[in-house]
Amino acid sequence: EDEAIRRQIGVVWQNNCLDNKLTVQENLTVRGSLYGLKGGRLKENIGRVGEKLGLLPLFGRRYEHLSGGQKRRCEIGAALVNTPRLLFLDEPTSGLDPSGAVLFRRIIEQERKKGTTVFVTTHNMVDADLLCDRVAFISNGNLVALDTPKRLKEKNSNHRVVIDYLYQGQRETKT
């Protein structure tokens, strides 16, 4: 029963953890086989993930020769290869350029819409606001806040808006 549960979980660690000496396709194959995928289903899932994340052109490249953003896409591909029902993401947009972060957020949103439960650990409040239905703050091992992003912002804001803009070459600030 534990094995059946493990096969429904995907994890993206903060630090890259795929094998540097294997190609992208080999890494996805190894990860899929660890989840018990075989044969046609394994190939189909690898192809689906490769297409979804733009990895198909990279399938023959060794992981160690990829850029940081390409490695992150491989990491999420490895986490999604088994079509998990529960997905854990540790700092998912860390180290990504803005377009890579947008891609990750889009993938996470697609997973949520499919019904996947997604847990995100992040220090990036933009990610928490965009990706989470509920946010928990933990300090020194204690849960200190738990609510929707909107309600947490309402409770903890001073209800003041500051707009900083450039008008006719001069920087202006309005409150």
C-alpha positions in Angstrom: 0.0 0.0 0.0 2.9 2.4 0.8 4.3 1.8 -2.7 0.9 2.6 -4.3 0.8 5.9 -2.4 4.4 6.7 -3.4 3.5 6.2 -7.1 1.0 9.0 -6.8 3.4 11.6 -5.6 5.7 13.9 -7.6 8.5 16.0 -6.1 10.6 18.8 -7.4 13.5 19.5 -4.9 15.0 23.0 -4.5 18.4 21.7 -5.8 18.7 19.7 -9.0 18.8 15.9 -8.4 18.8 14.2 -11.8 21.8 12.3 -13.0 24.4 14.6 -14.8 25.8 11.8 -17.0 22.4 10.7 -18.4 20.5 12.3 -21.2 17.2 14.1 -20.6 15.3 11.1 -22.0 17.3 8.7 -19.9 16.6 10.7 -16.7 12.9 10.7 -17.4 13.0 7.0 -18.2 14.7 6.2 -14.9 12.3 8.3 -12.9 9.3 6.8 -14.6 10.6 3.3 -14.0 11.0 4.2 -10.3 7.3 4.9 -10.3 6.6 1.5 -11.8 5.9 2.7 -15.3 6.8 0.3 -18.1 6.7 -0.2 -21.9 4.2 1.9 -23.9 2.8 3.8 -20.9 6.3 4.9 -19.9 7.1 6.0 -23.4 3.7 7.8 -23.7 4.2 9.6 -20.4 7.8 10.7 -21.3 6.6 12.0 -24.7 3.7 13.9 -23.1 5.9 15.5 -20.5 8.6 16.2 -23.1 6.1 18.0 -25.3 4.4 19.9 -22.5 7.7 21.3 -21.2 9.5 21.8 -24.5 12.0 19.1 -23.7 11.7 17.0 -26.9 14.6 18.8 -28.6 16.7 18.2 -25.5 16.0 14.5 -25.2 19.5 13.4 -26.5 21.5 16.0 -24.5 23.2 15.1 -21.3 21.7 16.7 -18.2 25.1 18.3 -17.2 25.2 20.3 -20.5 21.8 22.0 -20.0 21.2 25.6 -18.8 19.8 26.2 -15.4 16.3 26.8 -16.8 16.4 23.6 -18.9 17.5 21.6 -15.9 14.5 23.0 -13.9 12.2 21.9 -16.7 13.7 18.4 -16.6 13.2 18.3 -12.8 9.5 19.1 -13.1 9.2 16.7 -16.0 10.6 14.0 -13.8 8.1 14.9 -11.1 5.2 14.8 -13.6 6.2 11.7 -15.5 3.9 9.5 -13.3 0.9 11.8 -13.6 0.9 12.4 -9.8 -2.2 13.2 -7.7 0.0 15.0 -5.1 2.9 17.3 -6.1 5.5 18.8 -3.8 7.5 21.8 -5.1 10.4 23.2 -3.1 11.2 26.7 -4.3 9.9 25.9 -7.9 10.9 29.2 -9.6 14.2 29.6 -7.8 17.0 30.5 -10.2 14.6 30.8 -13.2 14.5 33.7 -15.6 11.1 35.5 -15.8 10.0 33.5 -18.8 10.9 30.2 -17.1 9.1 31.3 -14.0 6.0 32.0 -16.1 6.2 28.6 -17.7 6.5 26.9 -14.3 3.5 28.8 -12.9 1.5 27.9 -16.0 2.4 24.2 -15.5 1.5 24.3 -11.8 -1.9 26.0 -12.7 -2.6 23.3 -15.3 -1.9 20.6 -12.7 -4.2 22.3 -10.1 -7.0 22.5 -12.7 -6.6 18.7 -13.4 -7.2 18.1 -9.7 -3.6 17.6 -8.6 -3.0 18.7 -5.0 0.1 21.0 -5.1 2.2 21.9 -2.0 4.6 24.8 -2.7 7.4 25.8 -0.3 8.6 29.3 -1.2 9.9 32.5 0.0 8.6 34.2 -3.1 5.3 35.9 -2.1 4.4 36.5 -5.8 4.4 32.7 -6.3 2.4 32.2 -3.1 -0.1 34.8 -4.2 -0.4 33.5 -7.8 -0.3 29.7 -7.1 -1.9 29.1 -3.7 -5.5 28.8 -2.5 -4.2 28.8 1.1 -0.9 30.0 2.5 0.7 28.9 5.8 3.5 30.8 7.5 5.8 28.9 9.8 8.2 30.5 12.1 10.6 28.6 14.4 8.6 25.4 13.7 5.3 27.0 14.7 2.3 27.7 12.4 1.8 31.4 12.8 -0.7 32.1 10.0 -3.0 30.2 7.7 -5.5 31.7 5.3 -6.1 32.7 1.7 -3.5 35.0 0.2 -6.2 37.7 -0.1 -7.3 37.6 3.5 -3.7 37.5 4.8 -2.9 40.6 2.8 -6.0 42.3 4.0 -5.3 41.4 7.7 -1.7 42.5 7.5 -1.7 45.5 5.3 -2.0 49.2 6.3 -4.6 49.6 3.5 -2.4 52.1 1.8 -1.4 52.1 -1.9 1.8 53.8 -3.1 2.2 54.3 -6.9 5.6 55.1 -8.2 5.7 56.2 -11.8 7.6 58.2 -14.4 5.7 61.3 -15.9 7.4 63.6 -18.4 10.8 62.4 -17.4 10.2 63.0 -13.7 9.7 60.2 -11.1 6.5 60.8 -9.1 5.0 59.0 -6.1 1.4 59.1 -5.1 -0.2 57.6 -2.0 
